[in-house]
Structures are given as structure tokens and as C-alpha cells.
Amino acid sequence: MSIAKRTLSAKEILYRSSLSRSPLYREVARGTLPKPEKKGRANIWSEAEFERWCWDPDNFRADCGQPVQAAAD
């Protein structure tokens, strides 16, 4: 038995994040928002990755799987 991975469309991401399309893809390019996967012509996001970003958007890094810890001064 396989568990289906829940995904979100670009429209759902835009609605949930309150970002417009250009800033959304700018944040993806910077690695500060999860990267989408391609499904045909559509971009889809992992709901789990997006939720992780929602919990701590300032410290999210798409390439490491964990929030970035701030450096102590």
C-alpha cells in the first residue's frame, strides 16, 4: 500500500502565501521557498514542504531540508 503525497497547485500556493506570481518564483529561485515539481505543464508543490515553509519562512532553505539556524553574535 502506498501513501499518496499531497500536492498543491500554483493557484493554491499563491492563495495560501498571499504572494503574487513573480515574487513566488523569485523566492523559489533564491531557495527560500520550496521548489515545485513538474506535472505535465503544471507546477505542483509538496504540501508538506510548503507547510514547513509556512511555519518558518525567514529561516527556510529549500536545499537543506531543515530551517537555517541564525548565527550567534
ChimeraX attribute file (.defattr): number of C-alpha atoms within 10 A of each C-alpha:
attribute: neighborCount
match mode: 1-to-1
recipient: residues
	/A:1	3
	/A:2	4
	/A:3	5
	/A:4	6
	/A:5	8
	/A:6	10
	/A:7	18
	/A:8	17
	/A:9	16
	/A:10	16
	/A:11	12
	/A:12	13
	/A:13	19
	/A:14	15
	/A:15	11
	/A:16	13
	/A:17	12
	/A:18	10
	/A:19	13
	/A:20	12
	/A:21	12
	/A:22	9
	/A:23	11
	/A:24	18
	/A:25	17
	/A:26	12
	/A:27	14
	/A:28	16
	/A:29	13
	/A:30	12
	/A:31	15
	/A:32	19
	/A:33	23
	/A:34	26
	/A:35	20
	/A:36	19
	/A:37	12
	/A:38	10
	/A:39	9
	/A:40	7
	/A:41	6
	/A:42	10
	/A:43	15
	/A:44	20
	/A:45	19
	/A:46	17
	/A:47	16
	/A:48	14
	/A:49	17
	/A:50	20
	/A:51	13
	/A:52	17
	/A:53	21
	/A:54	14
	/A:55	11
	/A:56	12
	/A:57	14
	/A:58	12
	/A:59	14
	/A:60	22
	/A:61	19
	/A:62	18
	/A:63	11
	/A:64	9
	/A:65	11
	/A:66	12
	/A:67	16
	/A:68	12
	/A:69	8
	/A:70	7
	/A:71	5
	/A:72	4
	/A:73	3
